[in-house]
């Protein structure tokens, strides 16, 4: 996969202008949802006036990350006269960058696109790495392709428009990256949490530095394994159970943010790491006490849901031959791929998880 250009800037519209000017194109399109149109467009009025992109606006929400919305984007591109030399800006959260990236990858067999994430979660997770796609039959990202954005813009400016749960959602992915890649960063997070200094809105909290760390670490891993054949699998730490939590609650019309589901999935993965690899149990309790419990709400699930949760894990596209794959930790910074995790161990880990979070 080609290297992605990453622009880090406190000024979103200047970064957008820089990205557009450095990418040759005939027509310019901008994909966003109605929330971004209302909250973020006022931050980039000069850019919109200067470049006048053809705007494609979708309804907000994961439920619109589907084939119907994808078709709407393709039709809008066609109606706007897009060619193979056109450029699409995906301005929004993970739904927009995933769906828009897939639309661009397929339209006329591929047009260039820029990802400008407006949520912390999208900046850390969806915008970088080249994974694109839409949901199908209630399963996340069931249809998609590996297609990297030409440029990814990292700007904390639009985060000021986010509700608190969207900020913590993105923070979960930063914590995940620290746990799989940097004992030093994870230790610093624990110290900050223990002293009550994790305030994602505070100017004193090093959010930009943590975002830069997480994104550049992900870019490094993706460059070595662009199609998730080996090393890149470690980025799924916390996601096997997290996606099951997220999917089940979406089906029950009790949706939670992706990061909230992953934060809980991390606890399950840590418990499994202790059961299967004898990893230090202290990490389980530190993570639960200092990060999960203070920052994330309990999920509306209990032990009666375990069979359904495990069944959803069986459908995870990262599995092979029907065997449930987990990313476990031998220690902070030492992830291990467990490609055949016994379901008995998963049941045991979920039992312990529910005892901990519901106590």
Secondary structure as GFF3:
##gff-version 3
##sequence-region A 1 359
A	DSSP	beta_strand	5	8	.	.	.	ID=ss1
A	DSSP	alpha_helix	12	21	.	.	.	ID=ss2
A	DSSP	beta_strand	28	33	.	.	.	ID=ss3
A	DSSP	alpha_helix	34	39	.	.	.	ID=ss4
A	DSSP	three_ten_helix	41	44	.	.	.	ID=ss5
A	DSSP	alpha_helix	45	51	.	.	.	ID=ss6
A	DSSP	beta_strand	54	58	.	.	.	ID=ss7
A	DSSP	three_ten_helix	62	64	.	.	.	ID=ss8
A	DSSP	alpha_helix	67	79	.	.	.	ID=ss9
A	DSSP	beta_strand	87	92	.	.	.	ID=ss10
A	DSSP	alpha_helix	94	106	.	.	.	ID=ss11
A	DSSP	three_ten_helix	107	109	.	.	.	ID=ss12
A	DSSP	beta_strand	112	117	.	.	.	ID=ss13
A	DSSP	alpha_helix	120	121	.	.	.	ID=ss14
A	DSSP	pi_helix	122	126	.	.	.	ID=ss15
A	DSSP	beta_strand	131	136	.	.	.	ID=ss16
A	DSSP	beta_strand	139	146	.	.	.	ID=ss17
A	DSSP	beta_strand	151	154	.	.	.	ID=ss18
A	DSSP	three_ten_helix	157	161	.	.	.	ID=ss19
A	DSSP	alpha_helix	164	181	.	.	.	ID=ss20
A	DSSP	alpha_helix	183	194	.	.	.	ID=ss21
A	DSSP	alpha_helix	207	224	.	.	.	ID=ss22
A	DSSP	three_ten_helix	231	236	.	.	.	ID=ss23
A	DSSP	alpha_helix	239	251	.	.	.	ID=ss24
A	DSSP	alpha_helix	258	277	.	.	.	ID=ss25
A	DSSP	alpha_helix	281	287	.	.	.	ID=ss26
A	DSSP	pi_helix	288	292	.	.	.	ID=ss27
A	DSSP	alpha_helix	293	295	.	.	.	ID=ss28
A	DSSP	three_ten_helix	303	305	.	.	.	ID=ss29
A	DSSP	alpha_helix	306	314	.	.	.	ID=ss30
A	DSSP	beta_strand	326	331	.	.	.	ID=ss31
A	DSSP	beta_strand	334	338	.	.	.	ID=ss32
A	DSSP	alpha_helix	343	357	.	.	.	ID=ss33
###
